[in-house]
């Protein structure tokens, strides 16, 4: 395996885990991502008040990865107060659940996973050229990378499809992957809110969830909230400006937050969550020596993304062992 050169497009958890496993198996791996930081939706937006986890607010699950992260001190449990807003406006306490968060921010997890990998950030790959075993990657600035024996694509389905050969068996699968949109608003408050909850779930649009960022362990104490819009509402407003959406979501939350907001920003996640059921967590095209993985294949979630990357690496190792 030491002579196998692998490119991974996408530095979300599935791509990072696949890269880790392949590197441990002796492969030479390079990871590319268009973002400024690794980790995908486990990300944090900087702010003067301490930052917002504006992607995944937390994750759930207990496996070897969770135990490893806990041992390394990069995650801890968020024992917040969570409730659901009922139709009459009252709030009912949610059932107890184990929620994990990165320390001191969600983006810590991706950065920790990428620490020993060759990760090229701010590099948007837009084209594959060459042939199986001799792939060259070309980014939007016309920089070329390669050659690579195998290319793993772990970005969302529509983006993956634009890179794949038309007759690859991965192309129809990538085109079939569908996602919900999610608008997210980030609110800074001048004073602490008199609200006895750290997370709220809503039944009616526009809000789906609200999370008190400063209630998470290891965060600064300035009052900050992240608001997630309902998927249908987000789709209906997908072309609105971030300023308009931020104002609309802030107004919807005002009944619970009567203090003045010092700043509002918004972000649109175009591929927030997979809307399809469970499929094989990763697929390989042995003809073209290409792989497709990501939580978009399995319905979303941190544990699912990690499992997808693990399975992707196993498929590549197995396919290569049969050739040698």
DAGI-V793522 format. One record per pair of residues at least 6 apart in sequence whose C-alpha atoms are under 6 Angstrom apart, sorted by the first residue. I is the first residue (numbers start at 0). J is the second residue. If there is no record, write none. Layout:
BEGIN
i j
I J
I J
END
This chain:
BEGIN
i j
0 25
0 26
1 25
1 26
3 26
4 27
4 147
4 148
5 28
5 147
5 148
5 149
5 150
6 28
6 29
6 30
6 150
7 30
7 150
7 151
7 152
8 30
8 31
8 152
8 153
9 31
9 32
9 153
9 154
10 32
10 37
10 38
11 38
11 39
12 38
12 304
12 305
13 293
13 304
13 305
13 307
13 308
14 153
14 308
16 308
17 308
17 309
17 312
21 312
29 117
30 118
30 119
31 118
31 119
32 120
32 122
33 120
33 121
33 122
33 123
34 120
34 121
35 120
35 121
37 109
37 110
38 109
40 54
40 55
41 54
41 55
41 105
41 106
42 52
42 54
42 105
42 106
43 51
43 52
43 53
43 106
44 50
44 51
48 221
49 219
57 99
57 100
58 98
58 99
59 98
68 74
73 101
73 102
74 100
74 101
74 102
75 99
75 100
76 98
76 99
77 98
77 99
77 215
79 197
80 196
80 197
81 93
81 196
81 197
81 198
81 199
82 90
82 91
82 92
82 93
82 199
83 90
83 91
83 199
83 200
84 90
84 201
101 107
103 217
123 138
123 139
124 137
124 138
125 138
125 139
126 137
126 162
127 135
127 136
128 134
128 135
129 135
131 287
131 288
132 148
133 146
133 147
133 148
134 146
134 147
135 144
135 145
135 146
136 143
136 144
137 143
149 288
149 289
150 289
151 289
151 290
151 291
152 290
152 291
153 291
153 292
153 293
156 173
156 174
156 176
157 174
160 170
160 173
160 174
177 273
177 274
178 270
178 272
178 273
178 274
179 230
179 271
179 272
180 230
180 233
180 234
180 268
180 269
180 270
180 271
181 230
181 233
181 267
181 268
181 271
182 228
182 233
182 266
182 267
183 226
183 227
183 265
183 266
184 225
184 226
184 245
184 264
184 265
185 224
185 225
185 263
185 264
186 223
186 224
186 262
186 263
187 223
187 260
187 261
187 262
188 222
188 260
188 261
189 261
191 222
197 210
197 211
198 209
198 210
199 208
199 209
200 207
200 208
201 207
201 208
204 229
205 228
205 229
205 232
206 228
206 229
207 227
207 228
207 229
208 226
208 227
209 225
209 226
210 224
210 225
211 223
211 224
212 223
212 224
213 219
213 220
213 222
213 223
241 265
245 264
245 265
272 299
273 295
273 298
273 299
275 298
276 298
277 297
277 298
278 296
278 297
280 296
280 297
280 307
281 291
281 292
281 307
281 311
282 290
282 291
283 289
283 290
292 307
293 304
293 307
294 303
294 304
END
